[in-house]
C-alpha cells in the first residue's frame, strides 16, 4: 500500500540528515523531492504545490529540539499536513432513521456490489445491525445474482424483484419490506455507470430523491488515481453525496486518490477496502493512513484487529496449557487461524513500525502459512498433542504427506520449541500483565 510514495518520501527526508537546523536551503531541496513524490503518486499539481508551501511555512526557522533531528521534525510536519489533507478526523457513518437507508453509487467496475456486502457484514458484526441488501442494478448481466451470492456468504437477506425494470420502485418496495420485517439498515446497490452520462445520472438522482437516504456513498477504485478524483467531483455535483469509499486500496502503490479526494470534493473518505474477503473493510483514519504512508506503521489498527480475534475464555485455557507444558500443534494451528482472520499478511506487516520498510523487497503471500499447516495436518492427533514423540521415521512420513522436506519439518519443530519456551517464560508477571492489558483494552475507543 503506497509503497512507491513511501520510498520517495523517505529519500526526500534523508536530505536533512546531519543538519542541526532547518534552513531555506535544505528545506527547499527536501520539499522539491516531496512535491515530486506527490506528483508521481498522481496527486494534482496545485494540491501538491499548496501542500509543500504549507509545510515550508511551518518548517522554516524552527529550532530543532535536542532530542529531535531535522528530518524527524520534517516528518512530523508532513504527517500533520497529510492528516489534514485527507480529512483530519475519521468520519463516522450516519445510522439514524428507521430504517437507516444507505445509497451506494459509483462507476461500473469500482467494486460497488462487493463493497455493499462488506458494509452489510461490517454493520451486522461490528454494529449489531440487521441489514437488508437491495439489488437495484437492472442493467449489468448477473448483477442481481452476484448480490445474492454476496448476501449468502455473509448471511444477509437480499431483496430483488425479477422483471421489474424500475429501480425507484424496487428501492421503495425494499424499504417497505424492511420496515415490515424488522430490518434496521437498508443498503441499496445501484447500477454502475460506464461513464458519467446524463441518462444514468438522472436515474440515480431520481432514486436518491425518492428514498431520501441517510447516507449516500460514492464507491471509487483507488487504483484509478486522479481519474477517480475527477469522477467523484462529477458525481458530487449531481448527488451531493455524504462520503467516499475507496476500494482496492491494498493494490494501490501510488495513493493519489486517497490523498487528494477530500480536498477536491470536500467530502470525507469513510471506509476503505483492503482485500477480497468480506472482512476486508476498514474505517478510514486520516492520521493512521498518514503514518503508514510515512513508514511509521499503524499499531493502533493492528491491536484493534487482534482484539477482534481475541477470546478471553480461549486465552485462559491456552494459559493453563502453557503452564502445564501441554501446548501442542493443535493450539498452534488455532493461533495461525486467528492471525489469518486479521487480514492479508502484507497489510499486517505494513502496520508494524519499520517492518514495511525492512521487508519492502520481500514478497509476502497470503498463503504464507500453507507449508506449516500442511505439516501439522500430516501429523496424527497424538503427534500434534505431544510433539516430543516425533522421531526420524515419523518426520519422514510427515514430510512426504505434506509435500515438504525433512529440513522444513525440523525447522518448524525447532521454531515451535523456541516459541513454547518463550511462552512458558511469559507465564510470569510480564505475561500476566500483558493478558490483563489485552483484556482491559477490549472495547476501548481509538
N, C-alpha and C positions, 0 to 999 in steps of 0.2 A: 504494500500500500504506500503510494507516494515515494517509492524508492529513489527515483531519479532526482526529484526535488530535494529530498533529504540529503543526498550525497552532495549536490551542488551547493546547498546552503552551508553544509559542514565545511566545504572547501573555502567558501567566502569568509567564514569566521576565522579561519586559520591566518588570514592576512593580519589580524590584530594581535596574534600571538607574540609575546615578548615586549609589547609596548606597555608603558605604565600609565598612559593617559589617552583618552580618545580625542583625536585632533581632526581638523578639517581634512588633512591629507589622508590619514589612514582610514577614516570613516568613509571618505569618498570612494576609495578603492574597494572597500568591503561592500558598500551599498550598490556599487556598479555591478558587482558579481551577484548580489541578492536580486537586483532587478532583472538581470539576465536569467537567473534561475527561475524567477516567477514567469517570465515571458516564455521560457522553454516549457514551463508547466501549463502553457496555454491560458495564462492569465491575461486579461485585456491590458493593452499598453498603458492607458490612462490610469487604471486601477493600480498597476504595478508602480507607475511613476509617483502617484499620490501616496502610496504606501511607503515607499522609500524616503519620500520627503518628510513624512511624519516621523519615521524612525530617526532620520538625520536630525531633525529639530530637537528630539528628546535626548539624543546621544551626545551632541556637540558640547564640549566643555565640562561634561560630568566627570567629577573626580572618581577615581576607582578606589573602592574600599580596600583596606589592607588584605582582606581575605578574598578579594574578588579580582579577577583578571579582566582586561578589556573585552576579550572575546566572550566571557561569561556574561558580562553586563549587556553586551550587544544581543546575545541570545535571549536574555530576559526581555529586553525591549521589543525584539522581533516577535517573541512569543505573545506578549501582551497585545501587540498590534494585530497579529494574526487572529487572536481570540476575538478581538473587537470586529475585525473584518468579516469573520464567519458568524457573527451574531451575538457575541458576548456571553449571555446566559443561555442555558438549554431551554427550549420552548416546549411546554407540555401540550398534550392533546386535549381538546375540549370534549369532555364526556357528559355534558349537560344534555337535557332533553329526554323525553320518554316516548320512544327510544331515542338514543343518540344516532343521528344519521350522518354517515361519512361517505362523501362522493369522491371516487377515485378518477383522476383524469391523466392524460399523457399520450405520447406518441406510440404508435404500434412498434413493438419490439423493445420497449423500455423495461419490461418485466412487471407490468402493472397487475396482471392477473395473479401471478405468483406472489407478488408482494401483498395483494389483498388477502391471500391466505395466510401469509406470515403475520400480518397485522391482526387478523382474526385470532390466530393462535396466541399471539402476544397478549391480547386483551382477555382471552379466555384463561390463560395460565398465570399471567402476572397481575391482572386487574380483576380477576374473578368475575368476568362478564359472560353473558350468554349471547354471542354474536350470531348474526344471520348474514350469509353471503348472498348477493343478488347478481344474477347473470343478465346484464343489460347490453352485452356485446352481441348485436344481432347480425354482424357483418362477417367477422373472421370465421372461417371454417373451423369447426371443432372447438370454438371458444367456450361455449356453454359446457361441453363435455370436460374440457380442461379444468374449469372451475369446480365441477362436480368431483373430479379426481382429487384436486387440491383439498376440497372440503372433506372428502373421505379420509385423507391422510391425517387430518388434524381433529376429526370428529366434530365437524361443524356443518350444520344444515345449509344447503344451497337452495335458493328459491329461483325457479326459472319457469317460463311459460312457452311451451312448444308452439310454434306457429305465429306467435304474436310478434309483429314487426314494429311495435311502437314502444321504444324504451321508456318514455314518460309514463305510460300506463303500467308497464312492468314494475317500475320503481315505486309508483304509488300503491299498487296492489301488494307489493312486497312489504311495505311499511304497515299496511292494514293487517297482513298476515303476522308480522312481528308483534304488533300490539295485541292481537288475539291469542298468541301462543307464548307469551312471556319472554320474548327476545328483547334485550335492553340495548343492543347495538346493531345497526343495520349498515353493512358495508356494500355500497353499490359500485360494481365493476362495470365501467362504461367501455364503449368501443375505442380502441386505439386509433389514432389518426396517422395516416401515412405522411401527411403534411398539414400545415395549418390552413385548411381550405374553409371557405365561408360556410358551406352547407353543413359540414360536420361540426364546426364551431357553434353554429346556430342550434344544432341538435342538443349538444351538451349544455348550452346555455338554457335551453327550454327545460331540460331535466333538472338543472340547478334551480331554476325559478319555481318549478312545480313541487319539489320536495323540500326546499329550504333547509339544506344540510347544516348541521352544527360545524362540520369540518369539510372543507373542500381541499383535497391534497393533490398536488401535481407530482407525478412519478416521472423521474428522468434518469436515463442511463449515464452514470458518471463518466464512462469511458468516451462519451462523445464530446467532452471538453467544452470549448467555448460555444459550439453549436447548441449544447444543452442549455446554456445560459440564455442565448438568443431566443430559443424556443419557449423557455419559461417566461420570458418577458411578453411574448406574443400571447400566450395563454392567459397570463395575469391581466393583460389589458382587457380581455373579454370576460374572464371569470372572477377576477379579484379573489384568487384562491387564498387559503389561510396558511399553507405551509408546503414545503418541498420534501419529497422523498428521493434520496439518491440511492439507486440500485447499482449492483456490480462494483461497489467501491473496493472490494478485495482485488479486482483485476486492474484498477487504475493506478499507474505508476506516476502519473503527472499531477493530478489534484486540482487543476484549474477550475473545474465546476464547483467543487466543494468550497474553494477559497473565495470565489467571486460572486456566486449566485445571490447571496444575501444582499450585497451592496447594489446589485443591478435591479432586482425586483422588490427589495425591501420586505421580503417575507422570509421567515426562518426555515432552516433545514430542521425537520422534526425527527426523522428516522433515517437510518442508512441500512442497506442490505449488504451483508458481508460474506455471502456464500450461498450455496444452493439449497441447503437444508431449511426446513420450515422454522427452525430455531435461530437462523442466521439473520437476526434483526437487532439493531442497537438504537437506543435513544441517542441523538446527536448532541454531544457535549463539545462546544467550540474549544474550550480550554484544553480538554483532553486530546482533541484532534491536533491542536497546535503543538502540544508536547510530543505527540507521535511524529509529526512532520519534522520536528527538530531533533529527533532521535532520543528523546527523554523517556520514551516508553509511556505506559498508561497503567500504572499499578492499581489505581482505583477500580478501573473496569475489570482488570484481571481478578482482583479479590471478589468483586461482585459476581463474576461468572462462577468462581469457585464456590461462593456461598450458595448459589442456586443449586449446586450439586451436593452440598454439604448436608448430611443427615446425622443429627446428633446421636440418635439411637445406634446407628451403624458405627459411628465413631467410637462410642463407648464399648461396643462389642469388639471392635478392632483393637482398642487399647488393652482389653483383657487378654486377647490372643497374643499380642506382642509381649505382655508381661509374663505370660506362661510359655514363651517360645513356641507358640502354636501358629504363628503367621505363616501361611502357606501360599502356593501359587494360585489357588482359587481366590484368595484375598487380593493377591497382586493383580489378577485379571480384573477383579471388580474395580480396583483403583484405576486401571487403564481405561475401563469403560466410562468412568466418571470424567476423566480427563478429556476423552474423545467427545463427550457431550458438551464440553465447554466451547467448542468451535474448531475451525481448522488450525493445524499446528503452526503454520507460518504466521497467522494472525496472532496467536497466543504468544509466540516468541517475540513479535514486534511490540508487545505490551511490557516486556521486561526491559528496564533501562539498560542501554548499552548492548543488549543481546542482538537486536536487529542489525546494528552496525557491524558487530563482530561476526555475524553469520550471514552477511549480505550476499556472499557468493556461494552459500550452501543451499542447495535445493531441498526444502523440507516438504515432503509429500504428506497428504492426509492419511495415507496408509503406512505411516512410519512405524506403526506397532505390529504390522501384519506378520512379520517373521517371529516376533515374540509370542503373539497369540497362537500362531501355528505350532510352535514348540510346546507351549503349555497344553494346547488341546491334544497333542500327541502323547501326553503323559496319562497314565492311569490315575483314577481318583486317589489311590494310595500314594502314588509318587508326588502328586500335587500337594497332598496333605503333609507328607514327610519327605522333603527333597533329599535328606541325608541318605536315603536308600538308593539313590541313583549311582550305579556303578558303570563301568565302561560298556558292558553289554547293553544295559538299559539306554544309555546315552546314544549308542549306535542305532538302536531301534527307533528312538525318538527323532534322531536326525533324519533317518530315512522316511519316517512317517510324516515329517513336517516339511520335507523338501529343503532342508538346511544342512549345514556341515557340523561335524563334531566340534569344530572350533567355535561356531556360533552358539551351540548348546552350552559348551563350557563357559563362554563369555557371559551368557545370560545367568548361569548358575553363580558365577563369581560376583556379578553385579547384584544379584538377588541376596547373596550372603552379606555383601557390604551394606546394602540397604537395610537388611534385617538387623545388623549390629547397630547401625546408626539410629534406627527406630527404637531399639532397646535402650540406647543411651538417652533418647528423647523422653523416656518414661519418667525421668527425674523432674525436678522443679521446672526446668525450661519447657519441657514438653507439655506438662500440665498447664502451665501458664498460657502456652500457645493455644491449647484446646479451649481454655476459658475465654481467651481473647476472640477466637473464631466464633464461639457461641454468642458472646456479647455483641459482636459486630453484626450478627444477623438482624436484619430489619433496620439498620442504620441508614439514613438518607445520605446521599452523596453531597 
